Every structure is written in structure tokens, then in C-alpha cells.
Amino acid sequence: MKQILSDFFYHLSSIFWESEFYLFHSYSLLNLQQIIRYNKNMNDEQKAKMSTKFVLSSLSIPLNNRLSNFERLSVHYVPTGMSEFLEESQKLKAELLSIANMLQVKGYPSRDSLVNYIRVKNIQLIADHPQVQELYRLIEEEESPFTISKRGKAALNELIKADPEL
């Protein structure tokens, strides 16, 4: 059963990646990472590689991603000329929540909840490349855009050199 779920979430993450639904791609990898974490047939290296992919996918979700901010979809005041868009917005919200339920998301899916999960579980420390830890620290803690750019580019180049498959 775990193998079936693993395959399902792996393929689902690929579909979301190709569809540019990066938020749901990361949630698929989160589910896959949780299954793999308790799999006794996987070695520590395979578990670390999955953690690396999950952390990188979560960090790659755009900060202004409309799918990660469900509050924008709830409209309290709608002008009369915009009422047709409210109905479409409600349909979109319902569809996105049904996808979130399929991915076992509690509450509204967001980049912040993924990053918080990474922080609480220290998943960035499990990742098999120190560059991932550096990227996580830069993106989530550093305030200077110049430092993020300079050190982030160096970390990404080292990561690509170390593991081109990522």
C-alpha cells in the first residue's frame, strides 16, 4: 500500500510541476517525503535526497503565488459589475480546496505553512547538501537582497555541480 501511495504522490508531483502548480507540487512531495521517512526499505541517503527535493520545491514557490494566498479569493465586497467574477472565484476556490483535500492539507495550503513545517521538523538539516541549508537560510532569514543574490547564486552553482539531477 505504501508503494502505491508513493507512486501516486510521485507522479502527482510531476503533474503539478509540469502544470506550474508549484504549491501543490510541494505538497505532493511533502506527502511523499512523509511516506519515505517511515519506510524501512529506504536508506538514509534516499531519505535525505527526498528531503532535499522537498525543501528546494518549497523554497521555489513564488512569494506572490496566487494559489498560496487563499485570502485573496474570499471577497467580502463585490461591486455589482463584478458579481460574475465572484461566482468564478468561488468555483476556483472550491476546486483548489478539493485538490488540497486530496493532498491531505489541513486548512488552506500556503507557502508559509510548508516553510513552517520545514522549520519545525528541521527538514532543511536532513537535506543531503549543505547548499540546501544555505539556500534555506538565505531565502527565509536573510534580509539583504544583495547577500541573497550573491550567496544564493554561489550555493545554487555548487548544488548543480554536486547533483545535476536536482
ABEGO torsion letter per residue (X at the ends): XAAAAAAAAAAAAAAAAAAGBAAAAAAAAAAAAAAAAABAABBAAAAAAAAAAAAAAAAABBAABAAABAAAABBABBBAAAAAAAAAAAAAAAAAAAAAAAAGBBEBBBAAAAAAAAAAAGAAAABABAAAAAAAAAAAABABAAAAAAAAAAAAAAAAAABAAX
